[in-house]
């Protein structure tokens, strides 16, 4: 079975702009509903697709966190080239971590970080989720159990470098979030089994922003943007946006 490849999206509307960032092993579908909501509010959004994402697990292994970060920077520059000088960055999971990184590297109007990890190690559910993603992808391709088992043996061996680099990237972001001063909204699902609530609390406690909030979603898991409380999340994001000192 040939699976449809994900693509970036650009919903051009009003003068306010959001950069929307998806999660690790995910794609722009993670944040598409949020983009459509913002479009309805006359807010422009652009969601880049990280290099190596949206395709096979093996394609992802051929890239690094540095490649994914380059995709984020390219997305930011795309909006700047389109004439948007004030940009809010909103990201889910790894995208939430990259939102923090963008916040201490480049000017942003505000930051929305959703279900973002503040640390990743070999026992992290994110790593188990990586393996599960690979296995399910192969099932969707229609491969038989014996083929999948053989390919997963190779995948497990080759994924070690990616896992190590991802862990180091998240640690680096954790070490630098005290350089964040932009307004920030931290969002966390209380049923999240991938990134536990102490990650959100750590981020909230350690950013230096004077304008910061921590929003809990008691009925939601990891993919907040697609979960049962997404409409409330949308409204909270809009309310946060309206508190920002936009020039237009």
NUFI-570492 format. One record per atom (N, C-alpha, C, CB): z, y, x; residue in one letter. Coordinates in pm, whole numbers, plus 32768, in hexadecimal, padded with zeros to 4 digits. Atoms other than C-alpha are relative to their C-alpha. Glycine has a CB too. Layout:
N
ZYXa/...
//
This chain:
248
80007F888054x/800080008000x/8000807E8058x/807B80007FA1x/80057F837FB5x/7F9F81568087x/805680667FB7x/7F6B80348011x/7FA67FA0803Dx/80B382518045x/7FCB808D8012x/808C7FF3803Ax/802D7F757FFAx/806683B97FF6x/8054804F8066x/800A80427F74x/7FBC7FB47F99x/80BA84A08117x/803580857FC9x/7FA2801A8077x/7FC57F82802Ax/81A385C780DEx/7FBD8074804Ax/809880018019x/803B7F897FC6x/813087298129x/805F80767FF2x/7F7980207FBEx/7FB57F848015x/81C88882815Ax/7FD8803E7F7Ax/7FE680648074x/80297FB48077x/81CC8965802Ax/802580938012x/80417FC77F80x/7FEF7F6F7FFBx/81B48ADD7FFEx/7FEF80377F74x/7F9A80428063x/80037FC48085x/820D8B7F7EB3x/801280978011x/806F7FC37FA2x/7FFC7F707FE5x/81B48CED7EE2x/8015804D7F7Ex/7F7F80308046x/7FE27FB18077x/82538DD47DE2x/802A808D8028x/80707FBD7FACx/7FD07F797FE7x/832F8F067E16x/801D801C8091x/807A801A7FAFx/7FE97FD47F76x/83A18FC47F4Cx/80747FBB8048x/801880938001x/7F93804A7FC0x/84D88EEF7F89x/7FCC7F768028x/807B7FF37FA1x/8036807E7FCDx/84998DB68058x/806E7FA0802Cx/7FA2801A8074x/7FA9806D7FD6x/85498C6A808Fx/7FB17F9F8058x/803C7FB57F85x/8033806E7FAFx/85048B7281A5x/80507F847FD8x/800C801D809Bx/7FBD80778034x/85548A198115x/7FEB7F8B8060x/7FCB7FDC7F72x/800480687F9Ax/85A988FC8202x/80337F7A7FCAx/8052802B807Ax/7FDE80858033x/85B0878A81ADx/80577FB38062x/7F807FAF7FE2x/7FA480517FB1x/868786728235x/7FBB7FA28062x/80577FB27FA5x/802E80657FA0x/8665856C8347x/7FCB7F887FB5x/80727FD78060x/804E806B803Fx/856D845A82E0x/7FC8802B7F78x/80567F847FEFx/80317FCF8080x/8528852E81AAx/7F7D804C8011x/806780597FBEx/80787FAE7FFBx/840C861B815Bx/801080747F9Fx/7F827FAC7FDDx/7FF47F868050x/83C087548096x/80207FE77F6Dx/7F80804E8009x/7FD780208089x/83FA869F7F4Cx/809680167FEDx/7FDC7F6E7FDEx/7F6F7FE78006x/856E86C67FA0x/801F80887FC4x/803E7FF5808Bx/7FE17F758025x/8556883B7F5Ax/7F97803C7FA3x/800C8055807Dx/806C7FCB8053x/8426885B7E78x/803480387F7Bx/7F997F937FE5x/7FCA7FCE807Fx/84ED887F7D34x/804780858013x/80607F9A7FC4x/7FC07F807FE1x/85B889937DD7x/7F95806B8013x/80587FF4807Fx/806D7FA27FEEx/84738A3A7E3Fx/7FC4802D7F7Cx/7F947FC48055x/80367FDD8083x/83F08A2D7CDBx/806280597FB2x/7FE27F807FB0x/7F9C7FAA8041x/85368ABF7C59x/7FF8808E8037x/808F7FC78014x/800A7F7C7FC3x/851D8BDE7D50x/7F8180477FD5x/80067FF68099x/807E7FC6802Fx/83B48C137CEBx/8011803E7F75x/7F927F947FFCx/7FE67FCD8087x/84278C3F7B82x/805480808003x/80467F977FADx/7FAC7F887FF1x/85188D4A7C02x/7FB7806D8050x/80857FDC8045x/80527FA07FB5x/83FA8E057CAFx/802980088093x/800B808A7FC0x/7FDA80097F73x/84728D917E07x/7F9F7FA38048x/80937FCE800Fx/805D804E7FAFx/83818D137F0Fx/804B7F94804Fx/7FB2805B8061x/7FC480677FA9x/83CA8BCD7FC6x/7F947FB7804Ex/80537F9C7FADx/805780527FACx/832E8B0780DEx/80537F8E8039x/7FBE80538073x/7FBC80777FCBx/839089A58144x/7FA67FBC8065x/80267F9E7F8Ex/804E80497F9Bx/8308891E828Fx/80227F6C7FFCx/801B803A808Dx/7FE7808F7FEEx/82E887A982CBx/80167FE98094x/7F897FA97FCAx/7FE380167F73x/838F87468411x/7F9B7F9E803Dx/808E7FCA8012x/8058805D7FB7x/82B3869E8513x/80397F727FF9x/7FEF802D8094x/7FD7808C8006x/82BF852384ECx/80377FD57F7Ax/80667FE88067x/7FC780218083x/834B8535838Ax/7F927FF57F96x/8067806B7FD7x/805E800F806Ex/82A284D88246x/7FA07F8C8010x/7FB3807C7FEFx/805880727FE8x/81FB83A582DAx/80507F848025x/7F9D8020806Fx/7FC2807F7FDEx/8256825C837Dx/807D80158056x/7F9C7FA6804Ax/7F8B7FF97FA7x/83A58219842Ax/7FD780078093x/805C7F877FEAx/802D80017F75x/82E481DA856Bx/7FCE808B802Ax/7F907F988014x/802D7F787FE2x/824683358557x/8077805C801Ax/7FAA80387F8Cx/7F887FB07FECx/83A083CC853Ax/803C7FE7808Bx/80687FE27F93x/7FC880237F7Cx/841183128673x/7FB1803D8073x/80037F698010x/80527FC37F97x/82F683B68734x/802080948013x/7F6C7FF07FDEx/7FD97F737FF5x/8396850C8700x/8095800A8021x/7FE0804C7F7Cx/7F767FE67FD6x/84DF85AB8766x/803A80737FAEx/800780208097x/7FC57F8B8042x/85D986A686D7x/7FC38083802Ex/809580038019x/80427F867FD0x/852D87A887B1x/7F7E80187FB3x/7FE37FF58097x/807A7FF48050x/83E8876186F6x/802080307F73x/7FB57F797FFAx/7FDB7FDA8089x/8497878085A5x/802A80937FFBx/80707FA67FCBx/7FD57F757FF7x/853788C6860Fx/7F88805D8011x/806380128074x/807A7FB17FF2x/83E289478679x/7FBD80157F78x/7F9E7FBC8061x/80397FF38087x/836B89048515x/804C80697FAFx/80037F797FB7x/7FAE7F9A8044x/848C89D98492x/7FD7808B8030x/80977FE8801Ax/80277F7E7FC8x/84318AF7857Cx/7F7580297FD2x/80057FFB8099x/80867FE38031x/82C68ADC8514x/8004802C7F6Ex/7FA47F86800Fx/7FF07FD9808Bx/83338AF383A8x/8034808E7FF3x/805C7FA17FB9x/7FC87F787FFEx/84008C2983EFx/7F9380648025x/807780098064x/806A7FA67FD3x/82DC8CC784A8x/7F93800D7F97x/7FC57FCF8084x/80647FF9806Bx/81F18C6F838Ax/8025806C7F9Bx/7FF37F777FB9x/7FD47F9B8060x/82C18D41829Bx/7FFA808D803Cx/808E7FE27FD1x/80097F7E7FBFx/82D68E5B8399x/7F6F802F8003x/803B7FF98090x/808D7FDD7FFBx/815C8E5483C3x/7FC980247F76x/7FAF7F8C803Ax/80287FE08088x/813C8E628248x/803880877FD1x/802D7F927FA2x/7FCD7F7C8020x/81F78FAC8250x/808F80047FCCx/7FAA803E7F9Dx/7F7580048030x/83588F3C81F4x/805F801A8075x/801F7F777FBDx/7FA57FDA7F93x/84528FEF82D2x/808E7FCE7FE8x/800280978010x/7F79802F8022x/85898F72821Bx/7FF67F747FC6x/804680627F9Bx/800F808D8024x/85B08DFA8200x/80887FBF7FF1x/7FAC7FB5806Ax/7F8C80578013x/86C08D1E816Ex/7FD57F748028x/803680057F6Cx/801F808A7FDCx/86C88BC28205x/805F7FA47FB4x/800B7FE9809Bx/7FB1805F804Fx/873B8AA38128x/7FD37F738025x/7FEF80187F66x/802580857FD3x/8748893D81A2x/805E7F947FD1x/7FF97FFD8094x/7FB68076802Cx/87B987E3813Bx/80127F9F8074x/7FB87FBB7F8Cx/7FE280657F9Cx/886586ED8227x/7FD98032808Cx/7FB87F7B7FDFx/802D7FCC7F7Fx/87B487118379x/7FCA808E7FEFx/7F957FA4803Dx/80307F7A801Dx/870A883E82DCx/807280647FF5x/7FAF80017F82x/7F8A7FAA8005x/886488C98299x/80348021808Ax/806D7FC07FAEx/7FD87FE97F75x/88BD889D8407x/7F9F80608044x/80087F7B804Ex/80637FA57FC6x/87788944846Dx/800D808D7FC6x/7F727FCA7FE7x/7FE77F7B803Ax/87CB8A61837Dx/806B80498050x/802B7FF47F6Cx/7F977FC67FADx/89058A9A8448x/7FC7802A8088x/80757F9C8014x/803A7FE27F7Cx/88418A8C858Ex/7FA7807C7FF9x/7FB07F888034x/80547F8A800Fx/87478B87850Cx/8056807D7FF3x/7FA57FF17F85x/7FA87F8F8017x/88698C6584A6x/803D803B807Ex/806C7FD77FA6x/7FCC7FC67F83x/88E68C8B860Bx/7F938014806Ax/806E7FA78038x/806F7FE97FA3x/878D8CA086AAx/7FA280717FD7x/7FB17F828010x/805F7F9C8031x/86C28D8A85CDx/803C804D7F8Ax/7F7B7FBC7FD7x/7FCB7FB48071x/87018E9B84CBx/7FE07FBC7F7Ax/7FC6808F8000x/801280358087x/87348E0E836Dx/805280557FA0x/80297F697FF7x/7FB97FB28065x/879B8EBF822Ex/807B7FB47FCEx/7FA380217F8Ax/7F918054802Bx/887B8D9B81CBx/7FE37F6F8020x/801980127F69x/800A808F7FE1x/88BC8C288200x/803B7FB07F8Dx/80497FDF8087x/7FCC80608061x/88E38B118101x/7FF67F778041x/7FB280057F77x/7FFF80827FBEx/894C89CA81A1x/803A7F987FA1x/805180068084x/7FDD80628065x/895B889980BFx/800F7F75803Fx/7F977FFD7F91x/7FE980877FCFx/89F68749811Ex/7FDD7FF18094x/7FB07F9B7FAFx/80257FFF7F71x/89D287A0828Fx/80677FB58054x/7FF280918033x/7FA380437FA5x/8A6986BD8399x/802E805F806Dx/7FBE7F84803Ex/7FCE7FB47F8Dx/8B48875F849Cx/80167FA48077x/808380497FDCx/7FFE80607F92x/8B4E8622856Dx/7FBB7F807FD4x/80907FE3802Fx/8043807F8019x/8A8784DF8587x/801C7FA58077x/7F6580137FE9x/7FED80627F96x/8AE383A8864Dx/7FBF7F7C7FD7x/80977FEC8020x/804280808018x/8A6D8241865Fx/802E7FBA7F81x/80177FA68073x/7FCD803E807Ax/8B4681DE8536x/7FE780557F83x/80947FE6800Ex/80177FA5806Fx/8AD382FE845Bx/7FAB7FC07F94x/7FBF80818031x/80578030806Dx/8A4682A88302x/7F738036800Bx/803B80277F7Bx/80867FCA7FEDx/892083858362x/7FAB7F9F8051x/8005808A8045x/804980607FAEx/88C082848468x/7FDD7F847FAFx/80527FD9807Cx/801D80738057x/88DF81678371x/7F9280257F9Cx/80807FD27FB5x/80667FD1805Cx/880D82388283x/7F7680038041x/802380887FCDx/807D80007FB5x/870282578391x/7FC27F747FFEx/8017802E8092x/8031808A7FFFx/86E680DD83A8x/7FD37FD67F74x/806E7FA18034x/80238021808Bx/86E480BB822Dx/7F7B803F7FD8x/806F802E7FA1x/807F7FBD801Bx/85CB81B88216x/7F8B7FB08039x/8000808E803Cx/806B804B7FC0x/84FA80EF830Bx/7FE37F7D7FB6x/80247FE28092x/801180808045x/85367FA88257x/7FBE80137F78x/80877FBB7FEEx/80397FE88085x/84E7803880FEx/7F6F802D800Ax/8052806A7FB5x/808B7FD47FEEx/83AC80DF8180x/7FA47F888012x/7FF580608079x/805080777FE7x/832D7F8F81F9x/7FF27FAC7F81x/803F7FAD8070x/800980458081x/837E7EF680A7x/7F9980437FA5x/80897FFD7FBAx/80617FB68051x/82B780087FF9x/7F717FE88030x/801F80958003x/8084801E7FC9x/81967FB780E2x/7FCF7F767FD3x/800380088098x/802680838031x/81987E5A804Bx/800A7F918066x/7F7680057FCDx/7FF280667F98x/81F87D9D8186x/80627F947FD4x/802E803F8083x/7FA7806D8025x/829F7C498164x/808080058054x/7FB87F778011x/7F7B7FFC7FC2x/84077C0681CBx/7FFD7FDB8094x/805E7FA47FB6x/8006802B7F74x/83AB7B54830Ex/7FC6806F8058x/7FAB7F7F800Dx/803D7F927FB4x/82CC7C718383x/806280748010x/7F7F80317FBCx/7F9F7F937FFCx/83D37D728329x/806F7FE38064x/803C80187F74x/7F9480267FA4x/84E27CB483E6x/7FD580108091x/802D7F707FE5x/80337FF67F77x/840A7CA3851Ex/7FEF80928029x/7F7A7FB5800Ex/80167F727FE0x/83AC7E13850Dx/8084804B800Bx/7FA880407F95x/7F7F7FBC7FFBx/85157E7A84CEx/80497FE28083x/80577FD87F8Ax/7FC580207F7Ex/85827DC8860Cx/7FCC8061806Ax/7FDF7F6D8029x/803D7FA07FA3x/84917EA486CEx/8034808D7FE1x/7F657FFC7FF7x/7FD27F7B8029x/84F97FD78606x/808F80198031x/7FFA800F7F66x/7F747FF07FD5x/866B7F9E8650x/8009801E8094x/80517F837FDEx/7FFF7FEA7F70x/86217F8F87C1x/7FCB808A8025x/7FAD7F958045x/80427F837FDBx/853D80BF87C8x/8043807C7FC5x/7F717FFC7FD6x/7FC27F8D8043x/8612819B86E6x/807A8036804Ax/80277FDB7F73x/7F867FD67FB9x/873581B287DBx/7FF2808C803Bx/80237F9C806Ex/80157F7D7FC2x/86A182DD8890x/8001806E7F99x/7F7B8002804Dx/80027F9C806Bx/865E8398874Cx/808C801C7FCDx/7FA67FD37F8Dx/7F777FF18031x/87C1835986D4x/805580518063x/80407F757FE8x/7FB57FB87F99x/885383D3881Dx/7FDB80948002x/7FE67FC2808Ax/802D7F757FFFx/8781850E8819x/802D804A7F82x/7F688007800Cx/7FD17FC2807Cx/87DA855486ADx/809580218009x/7FE57FA47F88x/7F707FEA7FEFx/894C852D86FBx/801B8077805Ax/80437F83803Ax/7FEE7F907FA3x/892F861D8820x/7FD980857FC0x/7FAD7FE9807Ex/802D7F858043x/8872871A874Cx/806B80337F9Ex/7F7C7FE67FB5x/7F997FD88060x/897C871B863Bx/807C80328049x/80257F8A7FA3x/7F8C7FD37FB3x/8A8F873A8740x/7FE9808D8038x/801D7F9E8073x/80207F7C7FCCx/89E0886587DAx/800D806B7F94x/7F738002803Ax/7FF37FA28070x/89CB890E8686x/809380167FDEx/7FB47FCC7F84x/7F6F7FF6801Bx/8B3B88C38646x/8043805D8065x/80427F758005x/7FC27FB17F96x/8B9389658792x/7FDF80957FF8x/7FD67FCB8086x/802F7F758001x/8ADF8AA78737x/800F80487F7Ax/7F7180048028x/7FFE7FC08083x/8B288AEC85C9x/806080777FF8x/80257F9B7F96x/7FAB7F8A8000x/8C348BE88626x/7FB2807E8026x/80757FEC8060x/80567F8C7FE7x/8B0E8CCB867Fx/7FB6802C7F82x/7F9D7FE0806Fx/80427FDD807Ex/8AA58CDE8511x/804E806F7FBBx/7FF37F847FA3x/7FC27F8D8043x/8AEB8E2E846Cx/7FBB80247F7Dx/7FFF8078805Cx/80497FE2807Bx/89EB8E338353x/804C7FC97F87x/7F727FC48006x/7FC68038807Bx/8A5D8DFF81EAx/7FD77F6E7FF1x/7FD580517F84x/801D808F8007x/8A748C8A81A9x/80407FC07F86x/80307FBA807Ex/7FCD8055806Cx/8A9E8B998086x/7FF97F708032x/7FAD80137F7Ax/7FF6808D7FD9x/8B138A3980DEx/800D7FAD7F81x/80797FE78063x/800080528079x/8AC789347FD1x/80137F6D8024x/7F7C80137FB1x/7FE1808B7FE1x/8B4D87D07FC6x/801A7FB07F81x/80797FF8805Dx/7FE5805D806Ex/8B3E86B17ECDx/807C7FAD801Fx/7F887FA57FE7x/7F8480497FEAx/8C8F860A7EA3x/7FEC7F688002x/806680247F96x/801E808F7FFFx/8BEA84B47E75x/7FA47FD98074x/7FC17FD77F7Cx/805880167F8Dx/8B2384D37FB8x/803A7F96805Dx/7FEA8085804Ex/7FD5806B7FA6x/8B40838F807Fx/7FB980068087x/7FE87F787FBFx/804B7FF17F84x/8A4F8400818Ex/80428067805Cx/7F70802A7FE1x/7FBC7F957FB7x/8AFE854281F9x/808080227FB4x/7FA380808012x/7F817FF18047x/8C6E8554819Fx/802C80927FF9x/806C7FAC8044x/7FD87F77801Fx/8D1F8689811Fx/803E804A8076x/80607FFF7F8Fx/7FC47FBB7F8Ex/8DD286D18267x/7F9780498054x/804C7F9E8058x/806B7FB97FBAx/8C80873682F9x/7FEE808C7FC6x/7F7C7FB17FF8x/80107F7E8042x/8C59884D81F8x/8077805A801Dx/7FF07FEE7F68x/7F887FB17FE7x/8DBE88BC822Cx/80008035808Fx/807F7FAC7FE6x/80067FD57F75x/8D8C88CA83A4x/7FA18077800Fx/7FD57F8C805Bx/80627F937FF6x/8C5689A28381x/803980807FC4x/7F7D7FD97FB9x/7FC87F8A8042x/8CFF8A8C828Cx/806E80408055x/80387FDB7F76x/7F8E7FCD7FB3x/8E338AAD8369x/7FD680428083x/80617F90801Cx/80217FD57F78x/8D778AF084ADx/7F908067800Cx/7FDA7F89804Ex/805F7F917FF7x/8C5D8BE08457x/804F80837FFCx/7F967FFA7F8Bx/7FBA7F807FF7x/8CBC8D4A849Bx/7FD680627F93x/7FE7803E8088x/80307FA9806Bx/8C138DD68366x/807580387FAEx/7F9F7FB37FA4x/7F9E7FC4805Bx/8CE38ECC829Dx/7FE37FDB7F70x/800280978010x/802C80248087x/8C1B8E718168x/7FDD7F6B8001x/7F8680577FD3x/801A80918001x/8C3B8CF9813Bx/80427FC17F87x/80347FBE8082x/7FCB80498073x/8C748C05801Fx/7FE97F6B8013x/7FBF80307F7Cx/800980927FFAx/8CAB8A8F7FFDx/7FFA7FCC7F71x/80797FC2804Ex/8018802F8089x/8C1B89F27EC1x/80047F677FFCx/7F7980347FCBx/7FF480918010x/8C7D88947E52x/7FB97FD47F80x/80957FD57FFDx/804780398072x/8BAF87BA7D67x/80397F747FE7x/7F647FFB8019x/7FB2807B800Fx/8C9586A87CE2x/7FB27F867FD2x/806D80187FA2x/804D80718035x/8B8685D07C42x/7F887FDD8057x/7FD2801F7F74x/807A800F7FB0x/8A8685DF7D5Bx/80187FB68083x/7FC68087801Ex/7FFE80457F80x/8A37850C7E8Bx/7FBB8051806Cx/7FBF7F787FF3x/80357FBE7F89x/8973855B7FC5x/7F8A805D7FE3x/7FD77F988065x/80787FB08019x/882785DA7F3Ex/801E80627F8Ex/7F847FA57FDDx/7FD37F9F8063x/88BE87027E88x/7F8D803E7FB2x/8050806D8042x/80717FBB803Dx/876C879D7E40x/7FB97FAE7F95x/7F9D8026806Bx/803F80578063x/870286737D6Dx/80657FBE7FA4x/7FAD7F968045x/7F9680488047x/885086067CDDx/801E803F7F78x/807E7FFC8055x/7FE37FDE808Ax/88ED862F7B88x/802C80927FEDx/806A7FA57FCBx/7FD17F76800Ax/898287877BD5x/7FA180648041x/8088800C803Fx/805F7FA87FBBx/8845881D7C66x/7FED80857FB8x/7F7A7FBB800Dx/80107F818048x/882A89207B52x/807280608021x/7FFB7FE87F68x/7F907FAB7FD8x/898589A07BA7x/7FED8030808Fx/80867FB37FF3x/801E7FD97F76x/8924899D7D16x/7F9A80718002x/7FCC7F878051x/80667F978008x/87F08A6B7CC1x/803E80867FD9x/7F937FDA7F9Cx/7FC17F85802Fx/88C18B697C06x/805C803B806Ax/804E7FE77F7Fx/7FA77FD07F95x/89BC8B7E7D23x/7FB0803E8072x/80577F8B8036x/80577FC97F97x/88A48BB67E1Dx/7FC880887FD5x/7F8D7F9E8020x/80337F818032x/88108CC77D43x/806D806B8003x/7FCA7FEF7F71x/7F917FA17FFEx/89658D6C7D1Dx/801E802E808Ex/807E7FC17FC0x/7FEB7FDD7F73x/89958D607E97x/7F948061802Fx/80007F828059x/806F7FAB7FD8x/883D8DF97ECAx/8012808E7FCBx/7F7C7FC67FCEx/7FF17F7C803Fx/88928F167DDEx/80708052803Dx/80187FF07F6Ex/7F967FB47FBBx/89C48F747EAEx/7FD0803B8084x/80787FA5801Ax/80307FD67F7Dx/88EE8FB07FE3x/7FC4808E7FF8x/7F967F9C8035x/802D7F767FF8x/888E910E804Fx/7F6B80058024x/805480508068x/80917FFD7FE9x/871490F0802Ax/7FCF80908006x/7FB67FB27F90x/80387F797FF8x/8644921F8087x/7F9780187F95x/7FC580198089x/80657FEF8069x/854D91DB7F6Dx/80237FAB7F87x/7F747FDB8035x/
//
